[in-house]
Each structure stands twice: as C-alpha cells, then as structure tokens.
C-alpha cells in the first residue's frame, strides 16, 4: 500500500453457504481507495454491492463468510482478524458504515444520546457525561439540534434518523465511511440534503467515502471513481467522468441507457435476468443478456482489461 492508500482490496471472495448451494455473492474483486477519495458501487439489486460493503468491516451475516482474498485497512489485513481484534482496532475507528434503512438501524427503546454515547464509552473510555457532550458537539455538524440526545428514534423524521446514523459513523474519526443506500425511502428534497451533507463532511473531516447505490444519478453527483458490479464481479471500474461519458462494458451502457430522458420517447431496458450465483456460467456472466456476445464470451471468463486513465473493463471486446 502507498502512503495515501487507506483501503486496498485484493481478490476478495465472499460466499454464502446455504443448503441450496454456495452463493458466490462477491467473486475475485480488487480495488483501492486513497485518502479523501469518493468511490461508488453501483448495479442491479442482488449484484453483491451491499455484501461487498459489509465485507469491508468483516460483518457478513451468516451463513456468509469471506472465502478468500485480502482487505487491507491502514496496513492491517482484516479478512483474517479475530472478532475481538476487529472491534478494538478497526470497526468505527478506521472504517465505519451508515447502514441501509436508518429506520431499522436504531434501537427503539434507547434515546439517541445513549446509542451514540456507547461507542465513545467503549472505545475511548469516556464517562457517560463526557460522551454525551461529545455527541452534542457533533450533532450540529450533521444539521441536528443537540436537544435530540433526549429523544427516541420514533420521535424523529426519516431524514433526521439518517443524519443520526451519519453522525454515529463519524464519532471516532474513521479514515473510511461506507454509506449503503443512504437516501433510501427519503423524498427527493431530503435526498438532496443528505447528499450535500455527505459532500460537505467529506471535505471537513478528510474522510474517504464509499457510496453504495443503484441510482446512477446519485453517483454522478457525488463520486470520483465508480465500480459497476454485475453478478458478484466488477464489470467496469474507473473515474466516474470517463464511465458516464463513454461507458465501455455493454452492461454499463445498458444501465445508462435505461435512465429516463426528457428528450427521448420510450424506455430502454436490459432484457433477461442475472445468472444464478450458485451455479454461474462458465464464461462471461453477462453473456446471456449481452447484445454483442460471441463464442469466446460463453467459453472463457474475461479478465479485468486495463484501458487508458486507470480504467478497467471485464469484456472480451477490449482484448
């Protein structure tokens, strides 16, 4: 890892071991993230983007687990760390997460202050009174009045709960924050406010941000780099300006065409269904849905082919 690289992922594999078979949710994924950089993970539902996000904290829910590869956070390989080490050294101190669905992520029987104070008491050894004062300091940074420390989650709006989750992710000054669908179930006005807040906080705290979403319009607004995921793999990876202006992979092209435009009539869509990840096809996983498929696509799995400007695409068209 270089000095400015805060996260490096090498050949990561995350599988779910079910009675119906092994689901290869994330399969041989590699990327890195530099200090202050913003990266997006985009793709259809079920493509593996949230699983990848959880794996970066080694928080895969059973029956899933990391089956191989490495995750380096500040030089530490967390893929093989014990649970105790992860809690003491990594989670929330070096890398934290804003979980999808803030309505379900907060405990309904605890006040906001108690929930936010606990990490500070456990990790930093603060007293409850000291922790509450720290919480009151950070709440205004996410646009919330400190008086909500005495409120319960049901007393807050959806946007306020999401801001609480963002504040919790920043409490211990981590290097990397993962935001999993942070605008889900929010109206468009509140969505815009949350996105602007994330951009402001990234600059103020100097954090690196990983934004997970299926909404490419959100990605275009926020991220510098983007990875398009399909069936557990990266289809395309590069700077967002390059990917949006000149998409290379047929799947990326299909996703961008499917965004409704005022100047065009009708809707574009990608026909077919993603493959069963218990038994993925031998060649390219997008082959059955690709308009440019040829024989080699069905026989051999394409590698990540490097193009100009640190752009990568997994497609035999660019061999």
GUFIVEX-637039 format. One line per 4 residues: number of its first residue (from 1); their letters; for each residue x, y, z of C-alpha. Coordinates in nm, 2 decimals. Last residue first. Example, Ala and Ser with C-alpha at 12.3 -4.5 7.8 and 13.67 -1.06 7.14 Angstrom:
<rs>
2) SA) 1.37 -0.11 0.71 ~ 1.23 -0.45 0.78 $
</rs>
This chain:
<rs>
319) XXXX) -0.89 -0.77 -2.55 ~ -1.14 -0.49 -2.55 ~ -1.45 -0.67 -2.68 ~ -1.36 -0.96 -2.44 $
315) XXXX) -1.51 -0.77 -2.15 ~ -1.42 -0.71 -1.79 ~ -1.34 -0.34 -1.81 ~ -1.07 -0.14 -1.63 $
311) XXXX) -0.99 0.24 -1.65 ~ -0.67 0.37 -1.49 ~ -0.65 0.66 -1.75 ~ -0.64 0.44 -2.06 $
307) XXXX) -0.76 0.08 -2.07 ~ -0.68 -0.21 -1.84 ~ -0.86 -0.54 -1.90 ~ -1.02 -0.71 -1.59 $
303) XXXX) -1.02 -1.07 -1.70 ~ -1.29 -1.22 -1.93 ~ -1.44 -1.56 -1.83 ~ -1.39 -1.81 -2.11 $
299) XXXX) -1.63 -2.03 -2.31 ~ -1.95 -1.82 -2.34 ~ -1.77 -1.50 -2.42 ~ -1.54 -1.68 -2.67 $
295) XXXX) -1.84 -1.76 -2.89 ~ -1.97 -1.41 -2.94 ~ -2.19 -1.17 -2.74 ~ -2.25 -0.81 -2.86 $
291) XXXX) -2.62 -0.77 -2.75 ~ -2.54 -0.90 -2.40 ~ -2.81 -1.06 -2.18 ~ -2.69 -1.43 -2.20 $
287) XXXX) -2.32 -1.32 -2.19 ~ -2.34 -1.11 -1.87 ~ -2.17 -1.37 -1.66 ~ -1.88 -1.40 -1.91 $
283) XXXX) -1.78 -1.76 -1.95 ~ -1.85 -2.07 -1.74 ~ -2.20 -1.97 -1.63 ~ -2.27 -1.91 -1.25 $
279) XXXX) -2.40 -2.20 -1.05 ~ -2.50 -2.08 -0.70 ~ -2.48 -1.72 -0.84 ~ -2.79 -1.79 -1.05 $
275) XXXX) -2.75 -1.56 -1.35 ~ -2.89 -1.21 -1.38 ~ -3.23 -1.20 -1.57 ~ -3.32 -1.12 -1.93 $
271) XXXX) -3.36 -0.80 -2.13 ~ -3.17 -0.48 -2.03 ~ -3.41 -0.18 -2.06 ~ -3.47 0.13 -2.26 $
267) XXXX) -3.78 0.34 -2.20 ~ -3.99 0.53 -2.45 ~ -3.96 0.87 -2.60 ~ -3.63 1.07 -2.57 $
263) XXXX) -3.56 1.43 -2.48 ~ -3.68 1.42 -2.13 ~ -3.45 1.13 -2.05 ~ -3.53 0.81 -1.85 $
259) XXXX) -3.22 0.63 -1.72 ~ -3.22 0.29 -1.90 ~ -2.95 0.40 -2.15 ~ -2.70 0.44 -1.85 $
255) XXXX) -2.77 0.09 -1.73 ~ -2.74 -0.07 -2.08 ~ -2.41 0.10 -2.15 ~ -2.28 -0.02 -1.81 $
251) XXXX) -2.39 -0.38 -1.91 ~ -2.23 -0.35 -2.25 ~ -1.90 -0.26 -2.09 ~ -1.73 0.05 -2.23 $
247) XXXX) -1.93 0.35 -2.10 ~ -1.81 0.68 -2.25 ~ -1.94 0.99 -2.08 ~ -2.06 0.81 -1.76 $
243) XXXX) -1.75 0.58 -1.72 ~ -1.50 0.85 -1.80 ~ -1.65 1.11 -1.56 ~ -1.69 0.84 -1.30 $
239) XXXX) -1.32 0.76 -1.29 ~ -1.27 0.38 -1.34 ~ -1.41 0.04 -1.29 ~ -1.63 -0.18 -1.52 $
235) XXXX) -1.79 -0.52 -1.50 ~ -1.68 -0.57 -1.14 ~ -1.79 -0.91 -1.01 ~ -2.07 -1.06 -0.79 $
231) XXXX) -2.33 -1.09 -1.06 ~ -2.27 -0.74 -1.21 ~ -2.10 -0.46 -1.04 ~ -2.02 -0.12 -1.19 $
227) XXXX) -1.73 0.04 -0.99 ~ -1.72 0.42 -0.98 ~ -1.45 0.68 -0.91 ~ -1.50 1.05 -0.82 $
223) XXXX) -1.84 1.01 -0.66 ~ -2.11 1.26 -0.56 ~ -2.35 1.39 -0.83 ~ -2.28 1.12 -1.09 $
219) XXXX) -2.34 0.85 -0.83 ~ -2.68 1.00 -0.73 ~ -2.79 0.99 -1.10 ~ -2.66 0.63 -1.12 $
215) XXXX) -2.92 0.51 -0.86 ~ -2.84 0.15 -0.77 ~ -2.65 0.28 -0.46 ~ -2.34 0.21 -0.25 $
211) XXXX) -2.13 0.52 -0.17 ~ -1.77 0.45 -0.04 ~ -1.63 0.77 0.12 ~ -1.27 0.86 0.21 $
207) XXXX) -1.26 1.10 0.50 ~ -1.10 1.44 0.52 ~ -1.33 1.55 0.80 ~ -1.44 1.88 0.65 $
203) XXXX) -1.42 1.78 0.29 ~ -1.60 1.45 0.33 ~ -1.85 1.62 0.57 ~ -1.95 1.87 0.30 $
199) XXXX) -2.00 1.60 0.03 ~ -2.20 1.38 0.27 ~ -2.42 1.68 0.37 ~ -2.49 1.76 0.01 $
195) XXXX) -2.61 1.41 -0.05 ~ -2.83 1.41 0.26 ~ -2.99 1.74 0.16 ~ -3.05 1.62 -0.19 $
191) XXXX) -3.22 1.31 -0.06 ~ -3.43 1.52 0.18 ~ -3.57 1.72 -0.12 ~ -3.62 1.40 -0.32 $
187) XXXX) -3.82 1.22 -0.05 ~ -3.65 0.96 0.16 ~ -3.71 0.58 0.15 ~ -3.35 0.50 0.05 $
183) XXXX) -3.11 0.81 0.05 ~ -2.82 0.65 0.23 ~ -2.81 0.34 0.01 ~ -2.52 0.19 0.20 $
179) XXXX) -2.28 0.47 0.30 ~ -1.93 0.33 0.38 ~ -1.70 0.57 0.58 ~ -1.32 0.54 0.56 $
175) XXXX) -1.05 0.71 0.77 ~ -1.25 0.69 1.09 ~ -1.29 0.99 1.32 ~ -1.45 0.80 1.62 $
171) XXXX) -1.79 0.97 1.60 ~ -1.81 0.99 1.22 ~ -2.03 0.68 1.17 ~ -2.26 0.79 1.45 $
167) XXXX) -2.31 1.13 1.29 ~ -2.41 0.96 0.96 ~ -2.66 0.74 1.15 ~ -2.80 1.05 1.32 $
163) XXXX) -2.84 1.22 0.99 ~ -3.03 0.92 0.86 ~ -3.26 0.94 1.16 ~ -3.32 1.31 1.09 $
159) XXXX) -3.41 1.24 0.73 ~ -3.66 0.97 0.83 ~ -3.83 1.20 1.08 ~ -3.75 1.18 1.46 $
155) XXXX) -3.97 1.10 1.75 ~ -3.98 0.73 1.68 ~ -3.60 0.72 1.73 ~ -3.62 0.83 2.09 $
151) XXXX) -3.54 1.19 2.21 ~ -3.30 1.30 2.49 ~ -3.00 1.34 2.26 ~ -3.24 1.54 2.03 $
147) XXXX) -3.15 1.85 2.22 ~ -2.82 1.88 2.03 ~ -3.01 2.03 1.73 ~ -2.93 1.84 1.40 $
143) XXXX) -2.76 1.97 1.09 ~ -2.49 1.70 1.05 ~ -2.22 1.92 1.21 ~ -2.48 2.03 1.47 $
139) XXXX) -2.48 1.67 1.60 ~ -2.10 1.65 1.65 ~ -2.07 1.87 1.96 ~ -2.37 1.73 2.14 $
135) XXXX) -2.23 1.38 2.09 ~ -1.90 1.49 2.25 ~ -2.10 1.63 2.55 ~ -2.29 1.30 2.57 $
131) XXXX) -1.96 1.10 2.58 ~ -1.82 1.31 2.86 ~ -2.14 1.26 3.07 ~ -2.14 0.88 3.00 $
127) XXXX) -1.77 0.86 3.11 ~ -1.52 0.82 2.83 ~ -1.30 0.51 2.78 ~ -1.24 0.59 2.41 $
123) XXXX) -1.36 0.26 2.25 ~ -1.64 0.16 2.50 ~ -1.75 0.50 2.62 ~ -1.73 0.66 2.28 $
119) XXXX) -1.91 0.37 2.12 ~ -2.19 0.39 2.38 ~ -2.26 0.76 2.36 ~ -2.44 0.75 2.03 $
115) XXXX) -2.70 0.50 2.14 ~ -2.75 0.67 2.48 ~ -2.79 1.01 2.31 ~ -3.04 0.89 2.06 $
111) XXXX) -3.26 0.75 2.34 ~ -3.28 0.38 2.38 ~ -3.60 0.17 2.34 ~ -3.63 0.20 1.95 $
107) XXXX) -3.27 0.07 1.88 ~ -3.16 0.25 1.56 ~ -3.08 0.05 1.24 ~ -3.44 -0.01 1.14 $
103) XXXX) -3.55 0.34 1.05 ~ -3.19 0.41 0.93 ~ -3.26 0.18 0.63 ~ -2.92 0.09 0.48 $
99) XXXX) -2.64 0.12 0.73 ~ -2.40 0.41 0.75 ~ -2.07 0.23 0.80 ~ -1.74 0.27 0.97 $
95) XXXX) -1.37 0.22 0.89 ~ -1.06 0.31 1.10 ~ -1.20 0.36 1.45 ~ -1.56 0.26 1.37 $
91) XXXX) -1.46 -0.10 1.33 ~ -1.08 -0.15 1.31 ~ -0.87 -0.19 1.62 ~ -1.08 -0.30 1.92 $
87) XXXX) -1.38 -0.44 1.74 ~ -1.18 -0.61 1.47 ~ -0.93 -0.75 1.72 ~ -1.21 -0.91 1.92 $
83) XXXX) -1.38 -1.06 1.62 ~ -1.05 -1.23 1.51 ~ -0.87 -1.09 1.20 ~ -0.84 -1.29 0.88 $
79) XXXX) -1.00 -1.05 0.63 ~ -0.88 -0.75 0.84 ~ -0.54 -0.73 0.68 ~ -0.39 -0.43 0.86 $
75) XXXX) -0.20 -0.17 0.65 ~ -0.43 0.12 0.72 ~ -0.72 -0.11 0.62 ~ -0.60 -0.40 0.40 $
71) XXXX) -0.87 -0.64 0.28 ~ -0.73 -0.97 0.15 ~ -0.86 -1.26 -0.06 ~ -1.06 -1.57 0.02 $
67) XXXX) -1.39 -1.72 0.14 ~ -1.51 -1.43 0.35 ~ -1.82 -1.55 0.52 ~ -2.19 -1.59 0.46 $
63) XXXX) -2.44 -1.81 0.65 ~ -2.45 -1.58 0.85 ~ -2.43 -1.20 0.82 ~ -2.10 -1.06 0.67 $
59) XXXX) -1.96 -0.80 0.91 ~ -1.59 -0.82 0.81 ~ -1.60 -0.44 0.80 ~ -1.51 -0.43 0.43 $
55) XXXX) -1.72 -0.74 0.40 ~ -2.04 -0.54 0.48 ~ -1.97 -0.31 0.17 ~ -1.90 -0.61 -0.06 $
51) XXXX) -2.23 -0.77 0.06 ~ -2.40 -0.44 -0.02 ~ -2.26 -0.44 -0.37 ~ -2.33 -0.80 -0.45 $
47) XXXX) -2.53 -0.79 -0.77 ~ -2.85 -0.87 -0.59 ~ -3.03 -0.55 -0.68 ~ -2.88 -0.41 -1.00 $
43) XXXX) -2.55 -0.22 -1.01 ~ -2.35 0.06 -0.85 ~ -2.06 0.08 -0.61 ~ -1.93 0.44 -0.59 $
39) XXXX) -1.59 0.58 -0.48 ~ -1.50 0.90 -0.31 ~ -1.14 0.99 -0.24 ~ -1.01 1.18 0.07 $
35) XXXX) -0.73 0.93 0.14 ~ -0.70 0.68 -0.14 ~ -0.92 0.38 -0.22 ~ -0.81 0.06 -0.37 $
31) XXXX) -0.97 -0.21 -0.59 ~ -1.00 -0.59 -0.63 ~ -1.29 -0.83 -0.66 ~ -1.25 -1.20 -0.71 $
27) XXXX) -1.61 -1.32 -0.66 ~ -1.86 -1.14 -0.44 ~ -2.20 -1.31 -0.39 ~ -2.08 -1.66 -0.49 $
23) XXXX) -2.38 -1.84 -0.35 ~ -2.28 -2.19 -0.23 ~ -2.57 -2.44 -0.26 ~ -2.94 -2.50 -0.17 $
19) XXXX) -2.85 -2.57 0.20 ~ -2.67 -2.23 0.21 ~ -2.30 -2.13 0.23 ~ -2.30 -1.76 0.13 $
15) XXXX) -1.97 -1.67 -0.04 ~ -1.75 -1.36 -0.02 ~ -1.44 -1.36 -0.24 ~ -1.19 -1.07 -0.24 $
11) XXXX) -0.91 -1.09 -0.50 ~ -0.72 -0.79 -0.34 ~ -0.89 -0.50 -0.16 ~ -0.69 -0.19 -0.05 $
7) XXXX) -0.81 0.08 0.18 ~ -0.64 0.39 0.32 ~ -0.40 0.45 0.03 ~ -0.21 0.78 0.08 $
3) XXX) 0.12 0.62 0.20 ~ 0.12 0.35 -0.08 ~ 0.00 0.00 0.00 $
</rs>
